[in-house]
Amino acid sequence: MYTALIIGVIGLLIWATCSRLELASLANDVFFSAEHKARQEMSRAERASHRQEKSLAHQAVRFFKSIGIGIGLTVIGFGGALVYALVFMT
């Protein structure tokens, strides 16, 4: 039963981390105009490097959210703990 709960907690952590990273990247684009001005003053190579780095981060977040690893682990973990509690504890 504890293993299932640990899997559920790990799923919640993955889910929360991916959501937080996505929200932080969206907030950076909207609220940090000083960073935007600094980016405009960068050379083309520096801007391309920055875009690629940001693109890779977005792809990783989308991958984990689209497959639903966090959600899947959460459901499997807590669902397994619930099933275990209902079947074996009664």
C-alpha positions in Angstrom: 0.0 0.0 0.0 2.8 2.4 0.8 4.4 1.8 -2.6 1.2 2.8 -4.3 1.0 6.0 -2.2 4.7 6.8 -3.0 3.9 6.4 -6.7 0.9 8.7 -6.4 3.1 11.4 -4.6 5.7 11.1 -7.3 3.0 11.6 -9.9 1.8 14.7 -8.1 5.3 16.1 -8.0 5.9 15.6 -11.7 2.5 17.1 -12.5 3.1 20.1 -10.3 6.6 20.7 -11.6 5.6 20.6 -15.3 2.7 23.0 -14.6 4.9 25.3 -12.7 7.5 25.4 -15.4 5.0 26.1 -18.0 3.4 28.9 -16.0 6.8 30.4 -15.2 7.8 30.5 -18.8 4.5 32.2 -19.7 4.9 34.8 -16.9 8.5 35.5 -18.1 7.2 36.5 -21.5 4.5 38.8 -20.2 5.8 40.5 -17.1 9.5 41.0 -17.6 9.8 43.8 -20.1 13.4 44.6 -19.0 14.5 41.1 -20.1 12.6 41.7 -23.4 14.5 44.9 -24.0 17.8 43.1 -23.2 16.8 40.4 -25.7 16.2 43.0 -28.4 19.8 44.3 -27.9 21.3 40.8 -28.3 23.0 39.8 -31.5 21.1 37.4 -33.8 23.2 34.4 -32.7 22.5 35.1 -29.0 18.7 35.5 -29.8 18.7 32.2 -31.7 20.5 30.4 -28.9 18.0 31.8 -26.4 15.0 30.8 -28.6 16.3 27.3 -29.0 16.9 26.9 -25.3 13.4 28.1 -24.5 12.0 25.9 -27.2 13.6 22.8 -25.8 12.3 23.6 -22.4 8.8 24.0 -23.8 9.0 20.7 -25.7 10.0 18.8 -22.5 7.1 20.3 -20.6 4.6 19.6 -23.3 5.9 16.0 -23.6 5.4 15.2 -20.0 2.0 16.9 -19.8 0.7 15.5 -23.1 1.6 11.9 -22.2 0.3 12.5 -18.7 3.0 10.8 -16.8 2.2 12.8 -13.7 -1.5 12.4 -14.0 -1.1 8.7 -14.8 1.2 8.0 -11.9 -1.1 9.9 -9.6 -4.2 7.9 -10.7 -2.4 4.6 -10.6 -0.8 5.3 -7.3 -3.7 6.6 -5.3 -6.1 4.3 -7.2 -4.0 1.3 -6.3 -3.8 2.4 -2.7 -7.6 2.7 -2.6 -8.1 -0.7 -4.2 -5.6 -2.2 -1.7 -7.4 -0.6 1.2 -10.8 -1.7 0.1 -9.9 -5.3 -0.8 -7.3 -6.2 1.9 -8.3 -4.0 4.8 -11.9 -5.2 5.0 
